[in-house]
Amino acid sequence: MSQSAFEKGPSQAGTRVRSRHGAGLIGESIGRTRDDGDGLMAQIRFPGQQPRFEMVEDLQPADVELDDREQVLAGEFASASHLCKRLTSVQLAGQANPAVSTRALTLIALTSHYVDLWEQVFELAFTDQRWSQPANPRLPQEFWQSLTSDWTRDCALRSDYARRMALVEIDVLVAQTLGLTLDELLLIYRVQFPVMQQYERHTWYDAHGRIVFINSKGLVGIGLPRKGARKEPPTTITLPDGSKKSGNHGCEDIRDLPDGTVIEQTVTDDTLPVGPHERTRRYTAPFTLANREDDYRTAWKFFGPGAVGTDAVSGAEPKEHEHDG
């Protein structure tokens, strides 16, 4: 069956489909579809899971053969479930890890309500931390060294991209503490977190780490729509040469604009106790997607035994290399 012909199938209850990203899992359509502007979605029931909506473009006919790697992943579904149980059952008491506690606290301590917690947990090892991607311009590279024992607003990670990276690094650090392998961590992610995979594949970030587009139905109003529409607030595009143009632009309209281009959009913000107020959002090119599996691999190497990030994990001072001579 061709993919174009197959796309009509998920609207029919009982159609068997295979996920392109869920380790080759085979599920069954329950006959419900929807299109919220991001593409056709079908509600699929996979074994042992609640029915969920999947992008039809991420599905394929169940009779499509898997390659060798996908067969291995599908066959190890039970193994992944076992590993998840290990994650929830292992006690980390007595295994204090400054790299984990620093990242967790800077994700949590967003307001002055966390002053007492910050002062209770803070230690000098927090300032020894480093990102596993020291050349990534979307990460605040001086953030860790700037932390202080007295909480300030700058003691919390605030950009979408930096907060995501802290979570990625926590995953790796905890997996290493539990004695998992990188392949086991990747397996858990591929098999157990299909919704997160879908978000990762479709979330765009600007040069400062702000989300430009995300297809999460739980984050309505974050970023721009996929495609421009008259019902959306207008945007103003300022190109590097200073020229401007206004209109209703979506992510697909702006993601290939030249570096340094600024997109502005004024919206009504009703998320604060003071009530609705006007707020201008700014997105700066270049725009990019992130790849969680690639980031896991990079962080694993960075924090592995004897690697660059090992001293940051333990809180020890970086060692100087001896040179023959």
Contacts in CASP RR format, 6 or more apart in sequence:
PFRMAT RR
TARGET T0000
AUTHOR 0000-0000-0000
METHOD contacts of the structure
MODEL  1
MSQSAFEKGPSQAGTRVRSRHGAGLIGESIGRTRDDGDGLMAQIRFPGQQ
PRFEMVEDLQPADVELDDREQVLAGEFASASHLCKRLTSVQLAGQANPAV
STRALTLIALTSHYVDLWEQVFELAFTDQRWSQPANPRLPQEFWQSLTSD
WTRDCALRSDYARRMALVEIDVLVAQTLGLTLDELLLIYRVQFPVMQQYE
RHTWYDAHGRIVFINSKGLVGIGLPRKGARKEPPTTITLPDGSKKSGNHG
CEDIRDLPDGTVIEQTVTDDTLPVGPHERTRRYTAPFTLANREDDYRTAW
KFFGPGAVGTDAVSGAEPKEHEHDG
1 61 0 8 1.000
1 63 0 8 1.000
3 60 0 8 1.000
6 59 0 8 1.000
6 60 0 8 1.000
6 61 0 8 1.000
7 40 0 8 1.000
7 56 0 8 1.000
9 15 0 8 1.000
9 29 0 8 1.000
10 17 0 8 1.000
10 29 0 8 1.000
10 31 0 8 1.000
10 33 0 8 1.000
10 40 0 8 1.000
10 42 0 8 1.000
10 44 0 8 1.000
10 56 0 8 1.000
10 59 0 8 1.000
11 29 0 8 1.000
11 31 0 8 1.000
11 33 0 8 1.000
11 42 0 8 1.000
12 29 0 8 1.000
12 31 0 8 1.000
13 29 0 8 1.000
13 30 0 8 1.000
13 31 0 8 1.000
14 28 0 8 1.000
14 29 0 8 1.000
14 30 0 8 1.000
14 31 0 8 1.000
15 28 0 8 1.000
15 29 0 8 1.000
15 31 0 8 1.000
16 26 0 8 1.000
16 27 0 8 1.000
16 28 0 8 1.000
16 29 0 8 1.000
16 61 0 8 1.000
16 62 0 8 1.000
17 26 0 8 1.000
17 27 0 8 1.000
17 28 0 8 1.000
17 29 0 8 1.000
17 42 0 8 1.000
17 44 0 8 1.000
17 59 0 8 1.000
17 60 0 8 1.000
17 61 0 8 1.000
17 62 0 8 1.000
18 24 0 8 1.000
18 25 0 8 1.000
18 26 0 8 1.000
18 27 0 8 1.000
18 59 0 8 1.000
18 60 0 8 1.000
18 61 0 8 1.000
18 62 0 8 1.000
18 64 0 8 1.000
18 66 0 8 1.000
19 25 0 8 1.000
19 26 0 8 1.000
19 27 0 8 1.000
19 44 0 8 1.000
19 46 0 8 1.000
19 54 0 8 1.000
19 58 0 8 1.000
19 59 0 8 1.000
19 194 0 8 1.000
20 58 0 8 1.000
20 59 0 8 1.000
20 60 0 8 1.000
21 58 0 8 1.000
21 190 0 8 1.000
21 194 0 8 1.000
21 197 0 8 1.000
21 198 0 8 1.000
21 201 0 8 1.000
22 73 0 8 1.000
22 190 0 8 1.000
22 191 0 8 1.000
22 194 0 8 1.000
22 197 0 8 1.000
23 70 0 8 1.000
23 73 0 8 1.000
23 74 0 8 1.000
23 75 0 8 1.000
23 76 0 8 1.000
23 77 0 8 1.000
23 80 0 8 1.000
23 187 0 8 1.000
23 190 0 8 1.000
23 191 0 8 1.000
24 66 0 8 1.000
24 70 0 8 1.000
24 73 0 8 1.000
24 74 0 8 1.000
25 46 0 8 1.000
25 47 0 8 1.000
25 74 0 8 1.000
25 77 0 8 1.000
25 191 0 8 1.000
26 46 0 8 1.000
26 47 0 8 1.000
26 62 0 8 1.000
27 44 0 8 1.000
27 45 0 8 1.000
27 46 0 8 1.000
27 47 0 8 1.000
27 62 0 8 1.000
28 44 0 8 1.000
28 45 0 8 1.000
29 42 0 8 1.000
29 43 0 8 1.000
29 44 0 8 1.000
29 45 0 8 1.000
30 43 0 8 1.000
30 44 0 8 1.000
30 45 0 8 1.000
30 51 0 8 1.000
31 42 0 8 1.000
31 43 0 8 1.000
32 42 0 8 1.000
32 43 0 8 1.000
33 40 0 8 1.000
33 41 0 8 1.000
33 42 0 8 1.000
33 43 0 8 1.000
33 56 0 8 1.000
34 40 0 8 1.000
34 41 0 8 1.000
34 53 0 8 1.000
35 41 0 8 1.000
36 217 0 8 1.000
37 226 0 8 1.000
37 227 0 8 1.000
38 55 0 8 1.000
38 202 0 8 1.000
38 215 0 8 1.000
38 226 0 8 1.000
39 55 0 8 1.000
39 56 0 8 1.000
39 57 0 8 1.000
40 55 0 8 1.000
40 56 0 8 1.000
40 57 0 8 1.000
41 53 0 8 1.000
41 54 0 8 1.000
41 55 0 8 1.000
41 56 0 8 1.000
42 53 0 8 1.000
42 54 0 8 1.000
42 56 0 8 1.000
42 59 0 8 1.000
43 51 0 8 1.000
43 52 0 8 1.000
43 53 0 8 1.000
43 54 0 8 1.000
44 51 0 8 1.000
44 52 0 8 1.000
44 53 0 8 1.000
44 54 0 8 1.000
44 59 0 8 1.000
45 51 0 8 1.000
46 52 0 8 1.000
52 194 0 8 1.000
52 195 0 8 1.000
54 194 0 8 1.000
54 198 0 8 1.000
55 198 0 8 1.000
58 198 0 8 1.000
66 74 0 8 1.000
73 187 0 8 1.000
73 190 0 8 1.000
73 191 0 8 1.000
76 187 0 8 1.000
76 191 0 8 1.000
77 191 0 8 1.000
79 187 0 8 1.000
80 187 0 8 1.000
80 188 0 8 1.000
80 190 0 8 1.000
80 191 0 8 1.000
80 192 0 8 1.000
81 191 0 8 1.000
81 192 0 8 1.000
83 180 0 8 1.000
83 184 0 8 1.000
83 187 0 8 1.000
83 188 0 8 1.000
84 188 0 8 1.000
84 192 0 8 1.000
86 178 0 8 1.000
86 180 0 8 1.000
87 174 0 8 1.000
87 178 0 8 1.000
87 188 0 8 1.000
90 178 0 8 1.000
92 174 0 8 1.000
92 177 0 8 1.000
95 177 0 8 1.000
97 173 0 8 1.000
97 177 0 8 1.000
97 313 0 8 1.000
98 123 0 8 1.000
98 125 0 8 1.000
98 126 0 8 1.000
98 128 0 8 1.000
98 129 0 8 1.000
98 313 0 8 1.000
98 314 0 8 1.000
98 315 0 8 1.000
99 129 0 8 1.000
99 169 0 8 1.000
99 173 0 8 1.000
99 303 0 8 1.000
99 312 0 8 1.000
99 313 0 8 1.000
99 315 0 8 1.000
100 170 0 8 1.000
100 173 0 8 1.000
100 174 0 8 1.000
100 177 0 8 1.000
101 121 0 8 1.000
102 125 0 8 1.000
102 126 0 8 1.000
102 129 0 8 1.000
102 144 0 8 1.000
102 147 0 8 1.000
103 129 0 8 1.000
103 166 0 8 1.000
103 167 0 8 1.000
103 169 0 8 1.000
103 170 0 8 1.000
103 173 0 8 1.000
104 170 0 8 1.000
105 117 0 8 1.000
105 118 0 8 1.000
105 121 0 8 1.000
105 122 0 8 1.000
105 126 0 8 1.000
106 143 0 8 1.000
106 147 0 8 1.000
106 155 0 8 1.000
106 156 0 8 1.000
106 157 0 8 1.000
106 166 0 8 1.000
107 156 0 8 1.000
107 157 0 8 1.000
107 163 0 8 1.000
107 166 0 8 1.000
107 167 0 8 1.000
108 114 0 8 1.000
108 117 0 8 1.000
109 117 0 8 1.000
109 118 0 8 1.000
109 151 0 8 1.000
109 155 0 8 1.000
109 156 0 8 1.000
110 156 0 8 1.000
110 158 0 8 1.000
112 151 0 8 1.000
114 151 0 8 1.000
115 151 0 8 1.000
118 151 0 8 1.000
118 155 0 8 1.000
119 149 0 8 1.000
119 150 0 8 1.000
119 151 0 8 1.000
122 147 0 8 1.000
122 149 0 8 1.000
125 314 0 8 1.000
125 315 0 8 1.000
126 144 0 8 1.000
126 147 0 8 1.000
127 144 0 8 1.000
127 145 0 8 1.000
127 146 0 8 1.000
127 147 0 8 1.000
128 144 0 8 1.000
128 311 0 8 1.000
128 312 0 8 1.000
128 315 0 8 1.000
128 316 0 8 1.000
128 317 0 8 1.000
129 144 0 8 1.000
129 312 0 8 1.000
130 144 0 8 1.000
130 308 0 8 1.000
130 309 0 8 1.000
130 312 0 8 1.000
131 139 0 8 1.000
131 141 0 8 1.000
131 144 0 8 1.000
131 165 0 8 1.000
131 169 0 8 1.000
132 165 0 8 1.000
132 169 0 8 1.000
132 172 0 8 1.000
132 295 0 8 1.000
132 298 0 8 1.000
132 299 0 8 1.000
132 302 0 8 1.000
132 303 0 8 1.000
132 309 0 8 1.000
133 139 0 8 1.000
133 165 0 8 1.000
133 295 0 8 1.000
133 298 0 8 1.000
133 302 0 8 1.000
134 141 0 8 1.000
136 165 0 8 1.000
137 207 0 8 1.000
138 159 0 8 1.000
138 161 0 8 1.000
138 162 0 8 1.000
138 205 0 8 1.000
138 207 0 8 1.000
138 208 0 8 1.000
138 209 0 8 1.000
138 288 0 8 1.000
139 161 0 8 1.000
139 162 0 8 1.000
139 165 0 8 1.000
140 157 0 8 1.000
140 159 0 8 1.000
140 162 0 8 1.000
143 157 0 8 1.000
143 162 0 8 1.000
146 154 0 8 1.000
147 155 0 8 1.000
148 155 0 8 1.000
157 163 0 8 1.000
157 166 0 8 1.000
159 208 0 8 1.000
159 209 0 8 1.000
159 210 0 8 1.000
160 205 0 8 1.000
160 209 0 8 1.000
160 210 0 8 1.000
160 211 0 8 1.000
161 205 0 8 1.000
161 209 0 8 1.000
161 210 0 8 1.000
161 290 0 8 1.000
162 209 0 8 1.000
164 290 0 8 1.000
165 295 0 8 1.000
168 292 0 8 1.000
168 295 0 8 1.000
168 296 0 8 1.000
168 299 0 8 1.000
169 299 0 8 1.000
169 303 0 8 1.000
171 185 0 8 1.000
171 189 0 8 1.000
171 296 0 8 1.000
172 185 0 8 1.000
172 296 0 8 1.000
172 299 0 8 1.000
172 300 0 8 1.000
172 303 0 8 1.000
173 303 0 8 1.000
173 313 0 8 1.000
175 182 0 8 1.000
175 184 0 8 1.000
175 185 0 8 1.000
176 300 0 8 1.000
176 303 0 8 1.000
176 304 0 8 1.000
182 296 0 8 1.000
182 297 0 8 1.000
182 300 0 8 1.000
185 296 0 8 1.000
185 300 0 8 1.000
186 293 0 8 1.000
186 296 0 8 1.000
189 196 0 8 1.000
189 197 0 8 1.000
189 292 0 8 1.000
189 293 0 8 1.000
189 296 0 8 1.000
190 197 0 8 1.000
196 292 0 8 1.000
197 292 0 8 1.000
198 215 0 8 1.000
199 214 0 8 1.000
199 215 0 8 1.000
199 216 0 8 1.000
200 289 0 8 1.000
200 290 0 8 1.000
200 291 0 8 1.000
200 292 0 8 1.000
201 289 0 8 1.000
202 213 0 8 1.000
202 214 0 8 1.000
202 215 0 8 1.000
202 289 0 8 1.000
203 211 0 8 1.000
203 213 0 8 1.000
203 214 0 8 1.000
203 215 0 8 1.000
203 216 0 8 1.000
203 289 0 8 1.000
203 290 0 8 1.000
204 211 0 8 1.000
204 212 0 8 1.000
204 213 0 8 1.000
204 214 0 8 1.000
204 251 0 8 1.000
204 255 0 8 1.000
204 287 0 8 1.000
204 288 0 8 1.000
204 289 0 8 1.000
205 211 0 8 1.000
205 212 0 8 1.000
205 287 0 8 1.000
205 288 0 8 1.000
205 289 0 8 1.000
205 290 0 8 1.000
206 212 0 8 1.000
206 283 0 8 1.000
206 284 0 8 1.000
206 285 0 8 1.000
206 286 0 8 1.000
206 287 0 8 1.000
207 259 0 8 1.000
207 260 0 8 1.000
207 284 0 8 1.000
207 285 0 8 1.000
207 286 0 8 1.000
207 287 0 8 1.000
208 284 0 8 1.000
210 223 0 8 1.000
210 281 0 8 1.000
210 283 0 8 1.000
211 222 0 8 1.000
211 223 0 8 1.000
212 223 0 8 1.000
212 224 0 8 1.000
212 251 0 8 1.000
212 254 0 8 1.000
212 255 0 8 1.000
212 283 0 8 1.000
212 287 0 8 1.000
213 223 0 8 1.000
213 224 0 8 1.000
213 225 0 8 1.000
213 226 0 8 1.000
213 250 0 8 1.000
213 251 0 8 1.000
213 255 0 8 1.000
214 222 0 8 1.000
214 223 0 8 1.000
215 226 0 8 1.000
216 222 0 8 1.000
221 267 0 8 1.000
223 251 0 8 1.000
223 281 0 8 1.000
223 283 0 8 1.000
224 232 0 8 1.000
224 235 0 8 1.000
224 249 0 8 1.000
224 250 0 8 1.000
224 251 0 8 1.000
224 254 0 8 1.000
224 263 0 8 1.000
224 265 0 8 1.000
224 283 0 8 1.000
225 232 0 8 1.000
225 250 0 8 1.000
225 251 0 8 1.000
226 250 0 8 1.000
226 251 0 8 1.000
226 252 0 8 1.000
227 250 0 8 1.000
227 251 0 8 1.000
227 252 0 8 1.000
227 253 0 8 1.000
228 248 0 8 1.000
228 249 0 8 1.000
228 250 0 8 1.000
228 252 0 8 1.000
228 253 0 8 1.000
229 248 0 8 1.000
230 248 0 8 1.000
232 248 0 8 1.000
232 250 0 8 1.000
233 265 0 8 1.000
233 266 0 8 1.000
233 267 0 8 1.000
234 246 0 8 1.000
234 247 0 8 1.000
234 248 0 8 1.000
234 265 0 8 1.000
235 246 0 8 1.000
235 247 0 8 1.000
235 248 0 8 1.000
235 249 0 8 1.000
235 250 0 8 1.000
235 254 0 8 1.000
235 263 0 8 1.000
235 264 0 8 1.000
235 265 0 8 1.000
236 244 0 8 1.000
236 245 0 8 1.000
236 246 0 8 1.000
236 247 0 8 1.000
236 263 0 8 1.000
236 264 0 8 1.000
236 265 0 8 1.000
237 244 0 8 1.000
237 245 0 8 1.000
237 246 0 8 1.000
237 249 0 8 1.000
237 254 0 8 1.000
237 257 0 8 1.000
237 261 0 8 1.000
237 262 0 8 1.000
237 263 0 8 1.000
238 244 0 8 1.000
238 261 0 8 1.000
238 262 0 8 1.000
238 263 0 8 1.000
238 264 0 8 1.000
239 257 0 8 1.000
239 258 0 8 1.000
239 261 0 8 1.000
240 258 0 8 1.000
240 259 0 8 1.000
240 260 0 8 1.000
240 261 0 8 1.000
249 263 0 8 1.000
251 287 0 8 1.000
254 261 0 8 1.000
254 263 0 8 1.000
254 283 0 8 1.000
254 285 0 8 1.000
254 287 0 8 1.000
255 287 0 8 1.000
257 263 0 8 1.000
257 285 0 8 1.000
257 287 0 8 1.000
258 285 0 8 1.000
259 285 0 8 1.000
259 286 0 8 1.000
260 284 0 8 1.000
260 285 0 8 1.000
260 286 0 8 1.000
261 284 0 8 1.000
261 285 0 8 1.000
262 282 0 8 1.000
262 283 0 8 1.000
262 284 0 8 1.000
262 285 0 8 1.000
263 282 0 8 1.000
263 283 0 8 1.000
263 284 0 8 1.000
263 285 0 8 1.000
264 280 0 8 1.000
264 281 0 8 1.000
264 282 0 8 1.000
265 280 0 8 1.000
265 281 0 8 1.000
266 278 0 8 1.000
266 279 0 8 1.000
266 280 0 8 1.000
266 281 0 8 1.000
267 278 0 8 1.000
267 279 0 8 1.000
267 280 0 8 1.000
267 281 0 8 1.000
268 276 0 8 1.000
268 277 0 8 1.000
268 278 0 8 1.000
268 279 0 8 1.000
269 276 0 8 1.000
269 277 0 8 1.000
269 278 0 8 1.000
269 279 0 8 1.000
270 276 0 8 1.000
270 277 0 8 1.000
301 307 0 8 1.000
302 308 0 8 1.000
302 309 0 8 1.000
303 309 0 8 1.000
303 310 0 8 1.000
303 312 0 8 1.000
303 313 0 8 1.000
304 310 0 8 1.000
311 317 0 8 1.000
311 318 0 8 1.000
311 319 0 8 1.000
END
